[in-house]
Amino acid sequence: MLAPRKSLWSTPMEVMCSALDLLQLTESDILLDVGAGEGNFIMLAVERTNVCKAVGIEIVEERFDIALREMQKRKIDPER
């Protein structure tokens, strides 16, 4: 890891919702989340907006695996 932290935490829902409001994503937008963690922001964007594509980048394999499992539970296509 290039910039290791002692702990990882999830962005609060209120902050993610405010960010989505500011972004005003449309069907012609592609969202890129670098350091996507467990994919919470990406999944929220897909569920609440018309974003064309949402891409999450995460270097911690365990967090990536958690994101994939959660996407399956929420019936979100990982190719979207």
mmCIF file of the N, C-alpha and C atoms, coordinates in Angstrom:
data_MODEL
# 
_entry.id   MODEL 
# 
loop_
_atom_site.group_PDB 
_atom_site.id 
_atom_site.type_symbol 
_atom_site.label_atom_id 
_atom_site.label_alt_id 
_atom_site.label_comp_id 
_atom_site.label_asym_id 
_atom_site.label_entity_id 
_atom_site.label_seq_id 
_atom_site.pdbx_PDB_ins_code 
_atom_site.Cartn_x 
_atom_site.Cartn_y 
_atom_site.Cartn_z 
_atom_site.occupancy 
_atom_site.B_iso_or_equiv 
_atom_site.pdbx_formal_charge 
_atom_site.auth_seq_id 
_atom_site.auth_comp_id 
_atom_site.auth_asym_id 
_atom_site.auth_atom_id 
_atom_site.pdbx_PDB_model_num 
ATOM 1   N N  . MET A 1 1  ? 0.844   -1.170  0.000   1.00 0.00 ? 1  MET A N  1 
ATOM 2   C CA . MET A 1 1  ? 0.000   0.000   0.000   1.00 0.00 ? 1  MET A CA 1 
ATOM 3   C C  . MET A 1 1  ? 0.894   1.240   0.000   1.00 0.00 ? 1  MET A C  1 
ATOM 4   N N  . LEU A 1 2  ? 0.594   2.177   -0.850  1.00 0.00 ? 2  LEU A N  1 
ATOM 5   C CA . LEU A 1 2  ? 1.429   3.365   -0.974  1.00 0.00 ? 2  LEU A CA 1 
ATOM 6   C C  . LEU A 1 2  ? 1.305   4.311   0.214   1.00 0.00 ? 2  LEU A C  1 
ATOM 7   N N  . ALA A 1 3  ? 0.111   4.448   0.734   1.00 0.00 ? 3  ALA A N  1 
ATOM 8   C CA . ALA A 1 3  ? -0.099  5.354   1.859   1.00 0.00 ? 3  ALA A CA 1 
ATOM 9   C C  . ALA A 1 3  ? -0.898  4.634   2.936   1.00 0.00 ? 3  ALA A C  1 
ATOM 10  N N  . PRO A 1 4  ? -0.249  3.744   3.665   1.00 0.00 ? 4  PRO A N  1 
ATOM 11  C CA . PRO A 1 4  ? -0.991  2.944   4.641   1.00 0.00 ? 4  PRO A CA 1 
ATOM 12  C C  . PRO A 1 4  ? -1.560  3.783   5.779   1.00 0.00 ? 4  PRO A C  1 
ATOM 13  N N  . ARG A 1 5  ? -2.744  3.394   6.199   1.00 0.00 ? 5  ARG A N  1 
ATOM 14  C CA . ARG A 1 5  ? -3.376  4.017   7.359   1.00 0.00 ? 5  ARG A CA 1 
ATOM 15  C C  . ARG A 1 5  ? -3.484  2.965   8.445   1.00 0.00 ? 5  ARG A C  1 
ATOM 16  N N  . LYS A 1 6  ? -3.607  3.425   9.672   1.00 0.00 ? 6  LYS A N  1 
ATOM 17  C CA . LYS A 1 6  ? -3.750  2.477   10.774  1.00 0.00 ? 6  LYS A CA 1 
ATOM 18  C C  . LYS A 1 6  ? -5.131  1.860   10.808  1.00 0.00 ? 6  LYS A C  1 
ATOM 19  N N  . SER A 1 7  ? -6.117  2.566   10.278  1.00 0.00 ? 7  SER A N  1 
ATOM 20  C CA . SER A 1 7  ? -7.474  2.018   10.252  1.00 0.00 ? 7  SER A CA 1 
ATOM 21  C C  . SER A 1 7  ? -8.199  2.509   9.007   1.00 0.00 ? 7  SER A C  1 
ATOM 22  N N  . LEU A 1 8  ? -9.172  1.737   8.594   1.00 0.00 ? 8  LEU A N  1 
ATOM 23  C CA . LEU A 1 8  ? -10.007 2.098   7.451   1.00 0.00 ? 8  LEU A CA 1 
ATOM 24  C C  . LEU A 1 8  ? -11.422 2.305   7.966   1.00 0.00 ? 8  LEU A C  1 
ATOM 25  N N  . TRP A 1 9  ? -12.138 3.215   7.361   1.00 0.00 ? 9  TRP A N  1 
ATOM 26  C CA . TRP A 1 9  ? -13.506 3.474   7.780   1.00 0.00 ? 9  TRP A CA 1 
ATOM 27  C C  . TRP A 1 9  ? -14.338 3.782   6.546   1.00 0.00 ? 9  TRP A C  1 
ATOM 28  N N  . SER A 1 10 ? -15.639 3.623   6.704   1.00 0.00 ? 10 SER A N  1 
ATOM 29  C CA . SER A 1 10 ? -16.563 3.903   5.613   1.00 0.00 ? 10 SER A CA 1 
ATOM 30  C C  . SER A 1 10 ? -17.027 5.348   5.691   1.00 0.00 ? 10 SER A C  1 
ATOM 31  N N  . THR A 1 11 ? -17.262 5.929   4.538   1.00 0.00 ? 11 THR A N  1 
ATOM 32  C CA . THR A 1 11 ? -17.798 7.288   4.474   1.00 0.00 ? 11 THR A CA 1 
ATOM 33  C C  . THR A 1 11 ? -19.241 7.264   4.967   1.00 0.00 ? 11 THR A C  1 
ATOM 34  N N  . PRO A 1 12 ? -19.623 8.188   5.837   1.00 0.00 ? 12 PRO A N  1 
ATOM 35  C CA . PRO A 1 12 ? -21.001 8.214   6.343   1.00 0.00 ? 12 PRO A CA 1 
ATOM 36  C C  . PRO A 1 12 ? -22.018 8.389   5.210   1.00 0.00 ? 12 PRO A C  1 
ATOM 37  N N  . MET A 1 13 ? -23.182 7.770   5.356   1.00 0.00 ? 13 MET A N  1 
ATOM 38  C CA . MET A 1 13 ? -24.245 7.827   4.348   1.00 0.00 ? 13 MET A CA 1 
ATOM 39  C C  . MET A 1 13 ? -24.615 9.266   4.006   1.00 0.00 ? 13 MET A C  1 
ATOM 40  N N  . GLU A 1 14 ? -24.701 10.125  5.003   1.00 0.00 ? 14 GLU A N  1 
ATOM 41  C CA . GLU A 1 14 ? -25.065 11.526  4.773   1.00 0.00 ? 14 GLU A CA 1 
ATOM 42  C C  . GLU A 1 14 ? -24.068 12.200  3.823   1.00 0.00 ? 14 GLU A C  1 
ATOM 43  N N  . VAL A 1 15 ? -22.812 11.919  3.992   1.00 0.00 ? 15 VAL A N  1 
ATOM 44  C CA . VAL A 1 15 ? -21.769 12.500  3.142   1.00 0.00 ? 15 VAL A CA 1 
ATOM 45  C C  . VAL A 1 15 ? -21.878 11.958  1.713   1.00 0.00 ? 15 VAL A C  1 
ATOM 46  N N  . MET A 1 16 ? -22.107 10.639  1.591   1.00 0.00 ? 16 MET A N  1 
ATOM 47  C CA . MET A 1 16 ? -22.248 10.053  0.249   1.00 0.00 ? 16 MET A CA 1 
ATOM 48  C C  . MET A 1 16 ? -23.460 10.632  -0.474  1.00 0.00 ? 16 MET A C  1 
ATOM 49  N N  . CYS A 1 17 ? -24.568 10.797  0.231   1.00 0.00 ? 17 CYS A N  1 
ATOM 50  C CA . CYS A 1 17 ? -25.770 11.367  -0.390  1.00 0.00 ? 17 CYS A CA 1 
ATOM 51  C C  . CYS A 1 17 ? -25.527 12.813  -0.824  1.00 0.00 ? 17 CYS A C  1 
ATOM 52  N N  . SER A 1 18 ? -24.842 13.581  0.005   1.00 0.00 ? 18 SER A N  1 
ATOM 53  C CA . SER A 1 18 ? -24.519 14.969  -0.360  1.00 0.00 ? 18 SER A CA 1 
ATOM 54  C C  . SER A 1 18 ? -23.628 15.012  -1.596  1.00 0.00 ? 18 SER A C  1 
ATOM 55  N N  . ALA A 1 19 ? -22.658 14.109  -1.661  1.00 0.00 ? 19 ALA A N  1 
ATOM 56  C CA . ALA A 1 19 ? -21.769 14.052  -2.829  1.00 0.00 ? 19 ALA A CA 1 
ATOM 57  C C  . ALA A 1 19 ? -22.558 13.724  -4.084  1.00 0.00 ? 19 ALA A C  1 
ATOM 58  N N  . LEU A 1 20 ? -23.485 12.777  -4.001  1.00 0.00 ? 20 LEU A N  1 
ATOM 59  C CA . LEU A 1 20 ? -24.300 12.432  -5.170  1.00 0.00 ? 20 LEU A CA 1 
ATOM 60  C C  . LEU A 1 20 ? -25.163 13.611  -5.603  1.00 0.00 ? 20 LEU A C  1 
ATOM 61  N N  . ASP A 1 21 ? -25.709 14.338  -4.636  1.00 0.00 ? 21 ASP A N  1 
ATOM 62  C CA . ASP A 1 21 ? -26.506 15.530  -4.968  1.00 0.00 ? 21 ASP A CA 1 
ATOM 63  C C  . ASP A 1 21 ? -25.657 16.550  -5.720  1.00 0.00 ? 21 ASP A C  1 
ATOM 64  N N  . LEU A 1 22 ? -24.430 16.756  -5.267  1.00 0.00 ? 22 LEU A N  1 
ATOM 65  C CA . LEU A 1 22 ? -23.535 17.716  -5.919  1.00 0.00 ? 22 LEU A CA 1 
ATOM 66  C C  . LEU A 1 22 ? -23.124 17.267  -7.324  1.00 0.00 ? 22 LEU A C  1 
ATOM 67  N N  . LEU A 1 23 ? -22.909 15.975  -7.486  1.00 0.00 ? 23 LEU A N  1 
ATOM 68  C CA . LEU A 1 23 ? -22.444 15.449  -8.775  1.00 0.00 ? 23 LEU A CA 1 
ATOM 69  C C  . LEU A 1 23 ? -23.504 15.501  -9.863  1.00 0.00 ? 23 LEU A C  1 
ATOM 70  N N  . GLN A 1 24 ? -24.764 15.347  -9.501  1.00 0.00 ? 24 GLN A N  1 
ATOM 71  C CA . GLN A 1 24 ? -25.866 15.356  -10.472 1.00 0.00 ? 24 GLN A CA 1 
ATOM 72  C C  . GLN A 1 24 ? -25.556 14.436  -11.663 1.00 0.00 ? 24 GLN A C  1 
ATOM 73  N N  . LEU A 1 25 ? -25.293 13.177  -11.369 1.00 0.00 ? 25 LEU A N  1 
ATOM 74  C CA . LEU A 1 25 ? -24.922 12.209  -12.401 1.00 0.00 ? 25 LEU A CA 1 
ATOM 75  C C  . LEU A 1 25 ? -26.073 11.936  -13.360 1.00 0.00 ? 25 LEU A C  1 
ATOM 76  N N  . THR A 1 26 ? -25.725 11.772  -14.642 1.00 0.00 ? 26 THR A N  1 
ATOM 77  C CA . THR A 1 26 ? -26.721 11.486  -15.673 1.00 0.00 ? 26 THR A CA 1 
ATOM 78  C C  . THR A 1 26 ? -26.341 10.206  -16.408 1.00 0.00 ? 26 THR A C  1 
ATOM 79  N N  . GLU A 1 27 ? -27.194 9.816   -17.332 1.00 0.00 ? 27 GLU A N  1 
ATOM 80  C CA . GLU A 1 27 ? -26.959 8.596   -18.102 1.00 0.00 ? 27 GLU A CA 1 
ATOM 81  C C  . GLU A 1 27 ? -25.751 8.703   -19.031 1.00 0.00 ? 27 GLU A C  1 
ATOM 82  N N  . SER A 1 28 ? -25.182 9.868   -19.183 1.00 0.00 ? 28 SER A N  1 
ATOM 83  C CA . SER A 1 28 ? -23.985 10.010  -20.022 1.00 0.00 ? 28 SER A CA 1 
ATOM 84  C C  . SER A 1 28 ? -22.696 10.074  -19.190 1.00 0.00 ? 28 SER A C  1 
ATOM 85  N N  . ASP A 1 29 ? -22.824 9.968   -17.867 1.00 0.00 ? 29 ASP A N  1 
ATOM 86  C CA . ASP A 1 29 ? -21.661 10.063  -16.975 1.00 0.00 ? 29 ASP A CA 1 
ATOM 87  C C  . ASP A 1 29 ? -21.081 8.700   -16.615 1.00 0.00 ? 29 ASP A C  1 
ATOM 88  N N  . ILE A 1 30 ? -19.779 8.698   -16.361 1.00 0.00 ? 30 ILE A N  1 
ATOM 89  C CA . ILE A 1 30 ? -19.078 7.540   -15.811 1.00 0.00 ? 30 ILE A CA 1 
ATOM 90  C C  . ILE A 1 30 ? -18.479 7.983   -14.481 1.00 0.00 ? 30 ILE A C  1 
ATOM 91  N N  . LEU A 1 31 ? -18.807 7.263   -13.418 1.00 0.00 ? 31 LEU A N  1 
ATOM 92  C CA . LEU A 1 31 ? -18.315 7.572   -12.084 1.00 0.00 ? 31 LEU A CA 1 
ATOM 93  C C  . LEU A 1 31 ? -17.104 6.702   -11.778 1.00 0.00 ? 31 LEU A C  1 
ATOM 94  N N  . LEU A 1 32 ? -16.028 7.303   -11.318 1.00 0.00 ? 32 LEU A N  1 
ATOM 95  C CA . LEU A 1 32 ? -14.820 6.577   -10.928 1.00 0.00 ? 32 LEU A CA 1 
ATOM 96  C C  . LEU A 1 32 ? -14.548 6.852   -9.453  1.00 0.00 ? 32 LEU A C  1 
ATOM 97  N N  . ASP A 1 33 ? -14.504 5.793   -8.665  1.00 0.00 ? 33 ASP A N  1 
ATOM 98  C CA . ASP A 1 33 ? -14.224 5.909   -7.232  1.00 0.00 ? 33 ASP A CA 1 
ATOM 99  C C  . ASP A 1 33 ? -12.899 5.216   -6.949  1.00 0.00 ? 33 ASP A C  1 
ATOM 100 N N  . VAL A 1 34 ? -11.842 6.010   -6.759  1.00 0.00 ? 34 VAL A N  1 
ATOM 101 C CA . VAL A 1 34 ? -10.511 5.476   -6.458  1.00 0.00 ? 34 VAL A CA 1 
ATOM 102 C C  . VAL A 1 34 ? -10.416 5.293   -4.947  1.00 0.00 ? 34 VAL A C  1 
ATOM 103 N N  . GLY A 1 35 ? -10.102 4.074   -4.535  1.00 0.00 ? 35 GLY A N  1 
ATOM 104 C CA . GLY A 1 35 ? -10.130 3.741   -3.113  1.00 0.00 ? 35 GLY A CA 1 
ATOM 105 C C  . GLY A 1 35 ? -11.555 3.432   -2.704  1.00 0.00 ? 35 GLY A C  1 
ATOM 106 N N  . ALA A 1 36 ? -12.217 2.618   -3.503  1.00 0.00 ? 36 ALA A N  1 
ATOM 107 C CA . ALA A 1 36 ? -13.653 2.353   -3.357  1.00 0.00 ? 36 ALA A CA 1 
ATOM 108 C C  . ALA A 1 36 ? -14.023 1.567   -2.110  1.00 0.00 ? 36 ALA A C  1 
ATOM 109 N N  . GLY A 1 37 ? -13.033 0.971   -1.463  1.00 0.00 ? 37 GLY A N  1 
ATOM 110 C CA . GLY A 1 37 ? -13.330 0.220   -0.244  1.00 0.00 ? 37 GLY A CA 1 
ATOM 111 C C  . GLY A 1 37 ? -14.296 -0.911  -0.525  1.00 0.00 ? 37 GLY A C  1 
ATOM 112 N N  . GLU A 1 38 ? -15.379 -0.948  0.225   1.00 0.00 ? 38 GLU A N  1 
ATOM 113 C CA . GLU A 1 38 ? -16.376 -2.000  0.081   1.00 0.00 ? 38 GLU A CA 1 
ATOM 114 C C  . GLU A 1 38 ? -17.451 -1.645  -0.933  1.00 0.00 ? 38 GLU A C  1 
ATOM 115 N N  . GLY A 1 39 ? -17.226 -0.567  -1.706  1.00 0.00 ? 39 GLY A N  1 
ATOM 116 C CA . GLY A 1 39 ? -18.109 -0.224  -2.818  1.00 0.00 ? 39 GLY A CA 1 
ATOM 117 C C  . GLY A 1 39 ? -19.380 0.507   -2.465  1.00 0.00 ? 39 GLY A C  1 
ATOM 118 N N  . ASN A 1 40 ? -19.477 1.008   -1.254  1.00 0.00 ? 40 ASN A N  1 
ATOM 119 C CA . ASN A 1 40 ? -20.729 1.640   -0.817  1.00 0.00 ? 40 ASN A CA 1 
ATOM 120 C C  . ASN A 1 40 ? -21.140 2.824   -1.684  1.00 0.00 ? 40 ASN A C  1 
ATOM 121 N N  . PHE A 1 41 ? -20.188 3.682   -2.029  1.00 0.00 ? 41 PHE A N  1 
ATOM 122 C CA . PHE A 1 41 ? -20.531 4.863   -2.828  1.00 0.00 ? 41 PHE A CA 1 
ATOM 123 C C  . PHE A 1 41 ? -20.953 4.469   -4.240  1.00 0.00 ? 41 PHE A C  1 
ATOM 124 N N  . ILE A 1 42 ? -20.243 3.517   -4.823  1.00 0.00 ? 42 ILE A N  1 
ATOM 125 C CA . ILE A 1 42 ? -20.577 3.044   -6.170  1.00 0.00 ? 42 ILE A CA 1 
ATOM 126 C C  . ILE A 1 42 ? -21.985 2.448   -6.190  1.00 0.00 ? 42 ILE A C  1 
ATOM 127 N N  . MET A 1 43 ? -22.280 1.600   -5.218  1.00 0.00 ? 43 MET A N  1 
ATOM 128 C CA . MET A 1 43 ? -23.601 0.966   -5.188  1.00 0.00 ? 43 MET A CA 1 
ATOM 129 C C  . MET A 1 43 ? -24.707 1.986   -4.963  1.00 0.00 ? 43 MET A C  1 
ATOM 130 N N  . LEU A 1 44 ? -24.460 2.955   -4.093  1.00 0.00 ? 44 LEU A N  1 
ATOM 131 C CA . LEU A 1 44 ? -25.445 3.999   -3.857  1.00 0.00 ? 44 LEU A CA 1 
ATOM 132 C C  . LEU A 1 44 ? -25.699 4.796   -5.137  1.00 0.00 ? 44 LEU A C  1 
ATOM 133 N N  . ALA A 1 45 ? -24.637 5.109   -5.850  1.00 0.00 ? 45 ALA A N  1 
ATOM 134 C CA . ALA A 1 45 ? -24.774 5.869   -7.101  1.00 0.00 ? 45 ALA A CA 1 
ATOM 135 C C  . ALA A 1 45 ? -25.590 5.096   -8.131  1.00 0.00 ? 45 ALA A C  1 
ATOM 136 N N  . VAL A 1 46 ? -25.324 3.809   -8.250  1.00 0.00 ? 46 VAL A N  1 
ATOM 137 C CA . VAL A 1 46 ? -26.057 2.980   -9.221  1.00 0.00 ? 46 VAL A CA 1 
ATOM 138 C C  . VAL A 1 46 ? -27.535 2.883   -8.842  1.00 0.00 ? 46 VAL A C  1 
ATOM 139 N N  . GLU A 1 47 ? -27.812 2.771   -7.551  1.00 0.00 ? 47 GLU A N  1 
ATOM 140 C CA . GLU A 1 47 ? -29.193 2.626   -7.098  1.00 0.00 ? 47 GLU A CA 1 
ATOM 141 C C  . GLU A 1 47 ? -29.984 3.931   -7.143  1.00 0.00 ? 47 GLU A C  1 
ATOM 142 N N  . ARG A 1 48 ? -29.308 5.064   -6.962  1.00 0.00 ? 48 ARG A N  1 
ATOM 143 C CA . ARG A 1 48 ? -30.041 6.337   -6.824  1.00 0.00 ? 48 ARG A CA 1 
ATOM 144 C C  . ARG A 1 48 ? -29.918 7.292   -8.003  1.00 0.00 ? 48 ARG A C  1 
ATOM 145 N N  . THR A 1 49 ? -29.111 6.950   -8.987  1.00 0.00 ? 49 THR A N  1 
ATOM 146 C CA . THR A 1 49 ? -28.958 7.859   -10.134 1.00 0.00 ? 49 THR A CA 1 
ATOM 147 C C  . THR A 1 49 ? -29.086 7.078   -11.432 1.00 0.00 ? 49 THR A C  1 
ATOM 148 N N  . ASN A 1 50 ? -29.004 7.788   -12.533 1.00 0.00 ? 50 ASN A N  1 
ATOM 149 C CA . ASN A 1 50 ? -29.041 7.167   -13.857 1.00 0.00 ? 50 ASN A CA 1 
ATOM 150 C C  . ASN A 1 50 ? -27.642 7.061   -14.452 1.00 0.00 ? 50 ASN A C  1 
ATOM 151 N N  . VAL A 1 51 ? -26.617 7.043   -13.618 1.00 0.00 ? 51 VAL A N  1 
ATOM 152 C CA . VAL A 1 51 ? -25.235 7.022   -14.104 1.00 0.00 ? 51 VAL A CA 1 
ATOM 153 C C  . VAL A 1 51 ? -25.052 5.887   -15.112 1.00 0.00 ? 51 VAL A C  1 
ATOM 154 N N  . CYS A 1 52 ? -24.347 6.191   -16.187 1.00 0.00 ? 52 CYS A N  1 
ATOM 155 C CA . CYS A 1 52 ? -24.110 5.221   -17.254 1.00 0.00 ? 52 CYS A CA 1 
ATOM 156 C C  . CYS A 1 52 ? -23.270 4.047   -16.759 1.00 0.00 ? 52 CYS A C  1 
ATOM 157 N N  . LYS A 1 53 ? -22.191 4.357   -16.071 1.00 0.00 ? 53 LYS A N  1 
ATOM 158 C CA . LYS A 1 53 ? -21.272 3.327   -15.589 1.00 0.00 ? 53 LYS A CA 1 
ATOM 159 C C  . LYS A 1 53 ? -20.627 3.821   -14.304 1.00 0.00 ? 53 LYS A C  1 
ATOM 160 N N  . ALA A 1 54 ? -20.405 2.888   -13.375 1.00 0.00 ? 54 ALA A N  1 
ATOM 161 C CA . ALA A 1 54 ? -19.739 3.209   -12.120 1.00 0.00 ? 54 ALA A CA 1 
ATOM 162 C C  . ALA A 1 54 ? -18.575 2.236   -11.941 1.00 0.00 ? 54 ALA A C  1 
ATOM 163 N N  . VAL A 1 55 ? -17.380 2.785   -11.746 1.00 0.00 ? 55 VAL A N  1 
ATOM 164 C CA . VAL A 1 55 ? -16.168 1.971   -11.635 1.00 0.00 ? 55 VAL A CA 1 
ATOM 165 C C  . VAL A 1 55 ? -15.523 2.243   -10.280 1.00 0.00 ? 55 VAL A C  1 
ATOM 166 N N  . GLY A 1 56 ? -15.240 1.175   -9.544  1.00 0.00 ? 56 GLY A N  1 
ATOM 167 C CA . GLY A 1 56 ? -14.555 1.297   -8.272  1.00 0.00 ? 56 GLY A CA 1 
ATOM 168 C C  . GLY A 1 56 ? -13.181 0.657   -8.353  1.00 0.00 ? 56 GLY A C  1 
ATOM 169 N N  . ILE A 1 57 ? -12.181 1.329   -7.829  1.00 0.00 ? 57 ILE A N  1 
ATOM 170 C CA . ILE A 1 57 ? -10.824 0.793   -7.779  1.00 0.00 ? 57 ILE A CA 1 
ATOM 171 C C  . ILE A 1 57 ? -10.448 0.617   -6.313  1.00 0.00 ? 57 ILE A C  1 
ATOM 172 N N  . GLU A 1 58 ? -10.041 -0.615  -5.964  1.00 0.00 ? 58 GLU A N  1 
ATOM 173 C CA . GLU A 1 58 ? -9.672  -0.922  -4.582  1.00 0.00 ? 58 GLU A CA 1 
ATOM 174 C C  . GLU A 1 58 ? -8.497  -1.887  -4.597  1.00 0.00 ? 58 GLU A C  1 
ATOM 175 N N  . ILE A 1 59 ? -7.445  -1.560  -3.833  1.00 0.00 ? 59 ILE A N  1 
ATOM 176 C CA . ILE A 1 59 ? -6.251  -2.410  -3.838  1.00 0.00 ? 59 ILE A CA 1 
ATOM 177 C C  . ILE A 1 59 ? -6.263  -3.472  -2.735  1.00 0.00 ? 59 ILE A C  1 
ATOM 178 N N  . VAL A 1 60 ? -7.170  -3.343  -1.778  1.00 0.00 ? 60 VAL A N  1 
ATOM 179 C CA . VAL A 1 60 ? -7.259  -4.337  -0.704  1.00 0.00 ? 60 VAL A CA 1 
ATOM 180 C C  . VAL A 1 60 ? -8.253  -5.411  -1.150  1.00 0.00 ? 60 VAL A C  1 
ATOM 181 N N  . GLU A 1 61 ? -7.728  -6.592  -1.459  1.00 0.00 ? 61 GLU A N  1 
ATOM 182 C CA . GLU A 1 61 ? -8.549  -7.656  -2.042  1.00 0.00 ? 61 GLU A CA 1 
ATOM 183 C C  . GLU A 1 61 ? -9.743  -8.035  -1.163  1.00 0.00 ? 61 GLU A C  1 
ATOM 184 N N  . GLU A 1 62 ? -9.562  -8.061  0.137   1.00 0.00 ? 62 GLU A N  1 
ATOM 185 C CA . GLU A 1 62 ? -10.652 -8.423  1.036   1.00 0.00 ? 62 GLU A CA 1 
ATOM 186 C C  . GLU A 1 62 ? -11.827 -7.447  0.916   1.00 0.00 ? 62 GLU A C  1 
ATOM 187 N N  . ARG A 1 63 ? -11.531 -6.160  0.834   1.00 0.00 ? 63 ARG A N  1 
ATOM 188 C CA . ARG A 1 63 ? -12.595 -5.152  0.685   1.00 0.00 ? 63 ARG A CA 1 
ATOM 189 C C  . ARG A 1 63 ? -13.271 -5.275  -0.674  1.00 0.00 ? 63 ARG A C  1 
ATOM 190 N N  . PHE A 1 64 ? -12.500 -5.591  -1.702  1.00 0.00 ? 64 PHE A N  1 
ATOM 191 C CA . PHE A 1 64 ? -13.057 -5.815  -3.034  1.00 0.00 ? 64 PHE A CA 1 
ATOM 192 C C  . PHE A 1 64 ? -14.019 -7.002  -3.010  1.00 0.00 ? 64 PHE A C  1 
ATOM 193 N N  . ASP A 1 65 ? -13.623 -8.097  -2.361  1.00 0.00 ? 65 ASP A N  1 
ATOM 194 C CA . ASP A 1 65 ? -14.477 -9.285  -2.268  1.00 0.00 ? 65 ASP A CA 1 
ATOM 195 C C  . ASP A 1 65 ? -15.774 -8.980  -1.524  1.00 0.00 ? 65 ASP A C  1 
ATOM 196 N N  . ILE A 1 66 ? -15.681 -8.183  -0.475  1.00 0.00 ? 66 ILE A N  1 
ATOM 197 C CA . ILE A 1 66 ? -16.885 -7.769  0.267   1.00 0.00 ? 66 ILE A CA 1 
ATOM 198 C C  . ILE A 1 66 ? -17.810 -6.992  -0.651  1.00 0.00 ? 66 ILE A C  1 
ATOM 199 N N  . ALA A 1 67 ? -17.251 -6.104  -1.456  1.00 0.00 ? 67 ALA A N  1 
ATOM 200 C CA . ALA A 1 67 ? -18.057 -5.311  -2.393  1.00 0.00 ? 67 ALA A CA 1 
ATOM 201 C C  . ALA A 1 67 ? -18.779 -6.208  -3.391  1.00 0.00 ? 67 ALA A C  1 
ATOM 202 N N  . LEU A 1 68 ? -18.082 -7.184  -3.938  1.00 0.00 ? 68 LEU A N  1 
ATOM 203 C CA . LEU A 1 68 ? -18.717 -8.089  -4.905  1.00 0.00 ? 68 LEU A CA 1 
ATOM 204 C C  . LEU A 1 68 ? -19.870 -8.868  -4.266  1.00 0.00 ? 68 LEU A C  1 
ATOM 205 N N  . ARG A 1 69 ? -19.673 -9.356  -3.059  1.00 0.00 ? 69 ARG A N  1 
ATOM 206 C CA . ARG A 1 69 ? -20.743 -10.095 -2.379  1.00 0.00 ? 69 ARG A CA 1 
ATOM 207 C C  . ARG A 1 69 ? -21.955 -9.192  -2.131  1.00 0.00 ? 69 ARG A C  1 
ATOM 208 N N  . GLU A 1 70 ? -21.692 -7.954  -1.711  1.00 0.00 ? 70 GLU A N  1 
ATOM 209 C CA . GLU A 1 70 ? -22.791 -7.021  -1.445  1.00 0.00 ? 70 GLU A CA 1 
ATOM 210 C C  . GLU A 1 70 ? -23.537 -6.673  -2.734  1.00 0.00 ? 70 GLU A C  1 
ATOM 211 N N  . MET A 1 71 ? -22.808 -6.540  -3.821  1.00 0.00 ? 71 MET A N  1 
ATOM 212 C CA . MET A 1 71 ? -23.458 -6.264  -5.109  1.00 0.00 ? 71 MET A CA 1 
ATOM 213 C C  . MET A 1 71 ? -24.376 -7.417  -5.501  1.00 0.00 ? 71 MET A C  1 
ATOM 214 N N  . GLN A 1 72 ? -23.950 -8.631  -5.265  1.00 0.00 ? 72 GLN A N  1 
ATOM 215 C CA . GLN A 1 72 ? -24.792 -9.790  -5.563  1.00 0.00 ? 72 GLN A CA 1 
ATOM 216 C C  . GLN A 1 72 ? -26.062 -9.764  -4.719  1.00 0.00 ? 72 GLN A C  1 
ATOM 217 N N  . LYS A 1 73 ? -25.926 -9.462  -3.424  1.00 0.00 ? 73 LYS A N  1 
ATOM 218 C CA . LYS A 1 73 ? -27.090 -9.386  -2.534  1.00 0.00 ? 73 LYS A CA 1 
ATOM 219 C C  . LYS A 1 73 ? -28.082 -8.334  -3.007  1.00 0.00 ? 73 LYS A C  1 
ATOM 220 N N  . ARG A 1 74 ? -27.544 -7.198  -3.479  1.00 0.00 ? 74 ARG A N  1 
ATOM 221 C CA . ARG A 1 74 ? -28.394 -6.078  -3.892  1.00 0.00 ? 74 ARG A CA 1 
ATOM 222 C C  . ARG A 1 74 ? -28.775 -6.153  -5.363  1.00 0.00 ? 74 ARG A C  1 
ATOM 223 N N  . LYS A 1 75 ? -28.385 -7.251  -6.016  1.00 0.00 ? 75 LYS A N  1 
ATOM 224 C CA . LYS A 1 75 ? -28.705 -7.493  -7.424  1.00 0.00 ? 75 LYS A CA 1 
ATOM 225 C C  . LYS A 1 75 ? -28.216 -6.363  -8.339  1.00 0.00 ? 75 LYS A C  1 
ATOM 226 N N  . ILE A 1 76 ? -26.984 -5.923  -8.095  1.00 0.00 ? 76 ILE A N  1 
ATOM 227 C CA . ILE A 1 76 ? -26.344 -4.898  -8.915  1.00 0.00 ? 76 ILE A CA 1 
ATOM 228 C C  . ILE A 1 76 ? -25.368 -5.595  -9.850  1.00 0.00 ? 76 ILE A C  1 
ATOM 229 N N  . ASP A 1 77 ? -25.479 -5.322  -11.127 1.00 0.00 ? 77 ASP A N  1 
ATOM 230 C CA . ASP A 1 77 ? -24.613 -5.927  -12.127 1.00 0.00 ? 77 ASP A CA 1 
ATOM 231 C C  . ASP A 1 77 ? -23.213 -5.367  -11.971 1.00 0.00 ? 77 ASP A C  1 
ATOM 232 N N  . PRO A 1 78 ? -22.209 -6.211  -11.683 1.00 0.00 ? 78 PRO A N  1 
ATOM 233 C CA . PRO A 1 78 ? -20.835 -5.708  -11.515 1.00 0.00 ? 78 PRO A CA 1 
ATOM 234 C C  . PRO A 1 78 ? -20.223 -5.172  -12.793 1.00 0.00 ? 78 PRO A C  1 
ATOM 235 N N  . GLU A 1 79 ? -20.858 -5.369  -13.921 1.00 0.00 ? 79 GLU A N  1 
ATOM 236 C CA . GLU A 1 79 ? -20.364 -4.839  -15.190 1.00 0.00 ? 79 GLU A CA 1 
ATOM 237 C C  . GLU A 1 79 ? -20.932 -3.464  -15.502 1.00 0.00 ? 79 GLU A C  1 
ATOM 238 N N  . ARG A 1 80 ? -21.838 -2.978  -14.678 1.00 0.00 ? 80 ARG A N  1 
ATOM 239 C CA . ARG A 1 80 ? -22.460 -1.668  -14.947 1.00 0.00 ? 80 ARG A CA 1 
ATOM 240 C C  . ARG A 1 80 ? -21.512 -0.559  -14.614 1.00 0.00 ? 80 ARG A C  1 
# 
